[in-house]
Amino acid sequence: MSGVNPQVILLTTDFPPMMGGIAGFLHGLWDELAMSLPATVISTVPARQTRWPHRYQLEILEAMGAPGQTASQRLLRMRGEAVPTTLTQLRAVGADAMVFIGVWSVMAHCWCQALQKAAIPYTIFAHDGELTDAEIYASVDPWRKSDVRAAHFLLANSQDTATRLRMRYGEALDIRVLNPGVPERADPDALRPWVAALKAKLQLDGARVLLTVARLERSKGIDLVIQCLPDLARAFPSLRYLVAGEGPEREALESLARSLGVASLVTFLGRVEELRKQALYELCEVFVMPSRLVPGRPLEGFGIVFLEAAAAARPCVAGRVGGTADAVVDGITGLLVDSSNPRETLEALVRLLREDELRLRLGEAGRERVRLHFLWPAVASRFLQETCLGG
């Protein structure tokens, strides 16, 4: 590359205004990179009326945003309109650019295929099971394999993801690990009204609060926490469990809580905006998400919510699966449990609720770890090192 400041270009099918860890990771990283490099995002996700502050240049492929399209129609539009538009934009940039695929999917395969034909190198971000799970994308696995093997290198979100990539594609694959990051916590003065309003609305005065922030699906282990509540409530009568997020398991989880007689202890909050979410971290004593393996579903490739909780000095209870060991250091910033055994989740929660010194120590260690290693400037610096853009 001849330019002093090569451009970094992200091609992605998962991005704001979509919710979730991948969208947040890619937005946060590119927003920080834009502080020091020309940074562009080319996204298939329609913005509609939603706008969010950002420093990168954002190009939305409008051809992909038409409502009511079938999967086949979207694929045809991707190949016929979106991909040629992308190639035109990349050729205009010239050689001084690095191209990154934000997340692999059937739609992203169209980009990979076109980049290969155009002899434009690309790097793929690997998040959880989209590149490694045998059942996910099984019908187009040859496409996935060819795109991975043609990539310049891969950026895995955790050591576990990197290990699974090597097991599936071979040790010769060039894989570099880049953990996600989180932004600085909001000013305490800005959070205080949100905390007070939530405490009053949810009647949490004097309560011992557990919190989960997640998509409501079996892999997150929310049902394991609910199964613990009868025993926990006997030991801690003021216990409350708050669950923020949406997903297909909500009805089943509510039914489980009713059948166990603990429905009054569980509050399902649905999707929450950013400041409200940060206020929830302030309100809880322990963050818990005992993720587990569910065949055919993505596993916990990392778990950004664990960093969010740690940034608020809250200890975490996490399932010992996937990349959670990168996000939660067992015995240092939280407790890792065997999520196939509900008893371990119960014992970890009892221990943290009972031992004040341990709970506070793990929370403070988590906050310091986030401050040193997981705020966006530090993550962007590691990105530049891993991609050799940092000199």
Secondary structure, DSSP 8 states (H G I E B T S, - for coil): ---SS-EEEEEESS-TTS-SHHHHHHHHHHHHHTTTS-EEEEE-S--TT-----SSEEEE-GGG--TT--HHHHHHHIIIIIHHHHHHHHHHH-SSEEEEESS--HHHHHHHHHHHHTT--EEEEE-SSTTT-SSTTGGGHHHHHHHHHHSS-EEESSHHHHHHHHHHH-TTS-EEE----B-----HHHHHHHHHHHHHHTT-TT-EEEEEES--SGGG-HHHHHHHHHHHHHH-TTEEEEEEB--TTHHHHHHHHHHTT-GGGEEEEES--HHHHHHHHHH-SEEEE-----TTS---SS-HHHHHHHHTT--EEEESSTTHHHHS-BTTTEEEE-TT-HHHHHHHHHHHHH-HHHHHHHHHHHHHHHHHHTBHHHHHHHHHHHTTTT-
